[in-house]
Structure formats: C-alpha cells, structure tokens
Amino acid sequence: MSMKNQTWVSEIVLLGFQNLHNFKVPLFSLFLLIYILTVWENVLIIVLVAFSRNLHSPMYFFIQQLSLSDLLESSNIAPTLLQTVLSDGVTMPLVGCITQLYFVAYSVTFQSLLLAEMSYDRYVAICIPLRYTSIMSHAVCIKIILMSWIFSICSTLATANLIGTLKFCEQNKINHFFCDLDPLLQISCSDTFYVKIEATLMSIPVVVCPFILIIVSYMCIAHAILKIVSHTGRQKAFSTCSSHLAVVSMYYGALIAIYLAPSKKETKTISKVLSLFYTVVIPLVNPVIYSLRSKDIKEAFKKIVQH
C-alpha cells in the first residue's frame, strides 16, 4: 500500500491484560489498593522529611526525592492500568500516549541519577566521614538534585520530540498497559532507526554511567568496611547501605529484565509482568524498605501520631 493511501492514526489502543474474566474486579481492587498505599506511603515520607528536624540530612533529603519520583511515576501509570483492567483496554490520544512515555522515561532517568547520588553519599559517609558535612552540605545536595531534574527533563524531551515526528498508520493497538518505547516503535510505519539509536546513546549517560558509579562506590565502601576491626562497627557501617542496596538491586534488576528480554510474542506477558513490578510494585516497596531500616523515620512518625 502506498504511503498516500494510508490513514494516519491519532489514537492508541492499550490492550492491557486480556481475558481476565472473573479476575477483573479482584485485580482492579488489588491495583487500586496498591496505588492508594503507594500515594499514602510516599506522601508520608515527603512530609516527615520536610517537617522533622531529625531527618534534615543528605540521606533523607535524597530519600524524599525518591519518594517524590515514585509518587509521580505511580500516578502516571496507575490510572491507565486501572482502566485497562476494568475495560479490557483503553483508548488514548497519540499525544497523550507520547506524554505518558515522556514521564516514564523521565522517571527512569531521574531515578538512575538519584540512586547514583545516594551511593556517592554513602561512600562519603563511610570512606571520608570527617569531610562528610562539608562535601555533602545542604546547598550541594540541592544543586545536585536541581541538576538531575534539569538533565532528566532535557534528555527525555529530546527523545519525546523525536518520537513525535514518527507516523502511525492503520495499526494502533499496543499489547501493553501503558505507552512504553518498544511497543510504540513496533506499530510505527516510519523508519525508527534514528529513534532507537538516540535511545541507545542516551542510555549511556542515563543508565549505564550511574550504574558504574554505584558499583565503584560500593567497591570502595566494601573495602573500607573490611578495614573496620570490630564486628559491631562493620555491621553498623553495612546497615547504613543495606536499604539503598536493596532498592538498587530491584530497580536495575527490573530494568535489565525488561529491556534486555527478547521481544517475542511468548515473552509479551512476562514483559508486562516485569513492567508491572517496576512501575507499580517498586514505588510501593521503596518507602517500606527505608522506613523499616530507619529508626529516625519510625521516631518521626511516632511523634506525628502522638501529636
């Protein structure tokens, strides 16, 4: 068929999870509960860090930013997910689809940078403790976060603008519960080569470099911990990193599994489940991990409850 005779589509149909039958209402209820808990947990962390003096440290400032990012990511995905479960799919404008993809990419970018910054914070705290307050001052932390926000906005805008130039012909159905990059490129009738190249190149400063920084930081941390003579000292030093290590493991484990998995038909369901874990479960679990490991957060929460 010639390009002139093809009809450009302006709407995208997200198929979501098909053939749920009797599981519709239970799954909808489960995802709604998860979303409500996610919002409650992350808002609580943001408020606690903002108003509790005991939590005015670089580590908790970064945790607050992570909660804000998780809140935005969950609010970007959850409404569409709930619609697809209840209605066996959802139709959204192409512009809305690209906008959702932009915020997904933005979340990936910002969280990658943030987790790297948090690992550097732990490195300074354990390996250079005497200079910690000067290196990780409040002004420095704010500058780091602002730079991360700006870089994330600019880098993802470049990708979104490039995707906006693509044409979508008769095929407009995506076998997913949100607008992700690979499923969207698969239904485009334009040449997607440059978009894929740009996305691959951007993944180097966005995902690969932060991951390398995290690995190097923890190699230095492990070396410093092994030098500590007392078992109690080692345990205390490691406990300050355990929460961050758990979050990093889940985050990068999910990303690697999603984006390195083969895009065959039989892996579509697995890909959706992994995406579900990344976009829905992780924002729910992150605040739990940090609050369970932190006595300061527990104490701040008790004070609010008592008042």
N, C-alpha and C positions, 0 to 999 in steps of 0.2 A: 504494500500500500504506500502511496507517495505521501510525503510529509504534508502536502497541501490538503489532502483529503482526510487527514487525521483530525480528531476532535481533542482539543486541549481540555484537560480536566481541571476544575477549580476546587474540588472537594476530595478528601481522602477518607476511605473507609477502613477503620481499625477493626479487625475481626476478633481480637482478644482471644479468650479461651472458649473454643467452640464445644458444642454438645455437652453442656454441663448438666442439663435436665434438672433432676431433683437437688443438685448441689448448688443451684443458683443462689437461693436465699441464704443457706449456711455460709457460702463463700463470701457473699456480699456483706453479711453480718460480721464475719471474721475480719475482712479487709477494712470495713468501716471502724470496727473496734481498734484495729491496729493503727489506723490513721488518727483516731481521737487520742489514743495513748501517746502516739508519736508527737502530736502537737502539744499535749499536756506536758510531757517529759522535757521536750526541748525548750518550751517557753519557761518552764520552771528553772532549768539550768541557766538560761539567759537572765532571768530576773534575779536568781540567787547570786550570780557572779556580779551583777550590776550593783546590788544593794548590800552585799555582805562584805565587811572590811577584811575578814579573814581570807576572802577569795580574790583579793586585789593583787594577784601575782601574774607573771607572764604565762605560766602554765594554764591557769584558769581562764585567763583572757583568751588564749587560743582555743580552749575547750568551749567557751562561749561562742566564738566564731564558728566552730564546727557545728554546734547546735543550731545556729542561725542558718548555716548552709544546709544542714539536714532538714530543717523546717521548710525551707524554700523548695528543696528537691522533692520532698514528700508531697507538698501542696501542689506542685507542678504535675505529678504523676497520679496521685490517688483519685482525684475526681474523674479522670478519664478511665482509670482502671475500674472504678465502681460502676460507671456507665456501661462499659463493655461487658461486665459480668451480668448486670441486670437486663440488658437489652440485646444480648448476643452480638455485640459490636456497636460501634458508634461512628457517625459521620461528622467530620470536622473540616472547616475550610483549609485549603492548602497553606494559606498564610499562617493559620493557627497551628498547623502541623509543624511548619518550619520554626515558628516561635517556640513551640514546646521543645523541639530538638535543640534549639539555641540554649534554652535554660538547662537542658540535660547536659550538654557539652560544657556549659559554664560551670555547673556543679562539679563535674569530673575534673576540670582544670583547677578550680579553686581548692577543692579538697586535696588534690595531689600536692599542690604548693603548700597548703596548710599543714599537711602531715609531715612534709619535709622540714618545715619551720619548727614544728613541735619536736621532731627528732633532734634538730640542732639545739633547741632549748634544753633538752635532756642531756645532750653532750656537754654543753657549757656547765650545767648544774653539777654534773658528776666529774667531769675531767678538769674543769677550770673553776671550781667553786668560789675561790677568793675574788674572782673578777666577774662573777655572775651578775651582780646588781648593776655594774657599770656597762657590761656588754648587752644585757637584756633589760635595759631600762624601759619604762613605760612609753617614752617618746619613740624609742627604737621599735618597739612592738607595734605601735600604731602605724609607723611608717611602713613596716614590713607588710602589715595587713592591707593598708591602702594600696601599696604597690601590687599585691596579689589580686585585689579586687579589680584594679585598673587593667592589669595584664590579662586577667580572665575575661573581662568584658571585651577588650580589643581583639584578642586572639580568636574568640568564638564568634565575634561579629564578622570577621574576615571569612570564616568558614560558612556562616549563615548566608552572607551576601553571595558567595559563590554558588551555594545550593539554590538560592533564589533565582539564579539565571537558568536553571535546568527546566526542561519542558517535560510535562507528564501527559501522555496520550490516553488511549482508551482504558488502559489498566490503572485502577486507582485503589485496589484493595491490598492492605498490608496485614500479613499474618502476625500481628503483634498487639500488645495492649497499650503501647504509646509510640510516638513517632521517633524511631531510632534511625541512625545514619544508614546502616547497611540495608535494612528493609526498604527504606525510602529510595535509595540509589538503585535498587533492583527493579523498581517499577518505572523508573525514568526512561524516556525514549531518547534522551540526549546522550552525548558522549560524556561519561562520568569519570574519565581517566584523570583529568586535572583535579577534580574534587578529591578523588582517592589519594592522589599524590600529595595534595595540600594537607589532607587529614593525617597522612602518614608522617609528613615532615613536621607537622605541628605536635604530633605525639611525642617527639623527641624532647623539646623543652617542657612540655606539659606533663608527661607521664614518666618517661624514661629517666631524664635528669633528676627529678625529685626522688625517684626510686633509688638511684645510685647514691644520692646524698644521704638517704635514710640508711642504706646498707653500710656506707662508710662511717656514718655517725655511730651506728651500733657496734661496728667492729672496734672503734675507739673506746666506746663505753664498756664493751666486754673486756677489753684489755685492761682498762682502769679498774673494773670490778675485781678481776683476778688478782690484782696487786694488793687489794684490801686483805689484811691479815685475819681479822675477826670474822667469824661466820655470820654474826648479827649484822655487822657492817655491810657485808656482801648482800645479805638478804634485804636490808633496808634500801640499799642502792638499786637493786634489781626491781624491788616493788614499785619504785617511782617510775619505772619504764614499762612494767607489765601491761598496764591498761592501753598505753599507746601501741605497744607491740601487737596486742590483740586486735585493735582497730585497724592497724596497717595490714595485718595478715588477712582479715576479712575483706578489706577494701581491694587490695591488689589481687587477692585470690579470685574474687568475683570478676574483676576486670579482665584478668588473664583468661579465665574460663569462658567469658562471654565473647571477647573479641578475637581470641585465637582459636576458638572452636570452629570446625568446618561448617559452612553454610549449606548443608544438605537438608532435604525435606525431613528426614527422620530425626534431625537434631533441632528442628524448629521448636518443639515442645520443651526440650532441655534448655535451649537458649532463652525461652520465655521464663522458665522457672528460675534460671540463674539471674535474669534481669529483674525478676520479682524479688529475689533475695537482695540484690544490690540497691534497688530503688525503694523498696518497702520495708524489708526486714532490718537492714543495716541502720537506717535513720531511727528505728525503734530501739535497737540494741545498744547503739553508741552511748546514749546518756546513762543507760543501766550499767554498762561496763565502768564508766568513770565514777558514777555515784557509789557503786558497790565498793570500789577500791579506795575511795577518798573519805577519810574521817571528817575533813573540813566541810565537804558538801553535806554530809549527814548532819553535822552540828548546825550548819546554817539553816538547813531545812527544819530541824527541831525548834530552833529559835523562832522561825516564822510561824510554825504551827502553835507554839506556846503563846505567842502574841495574838 
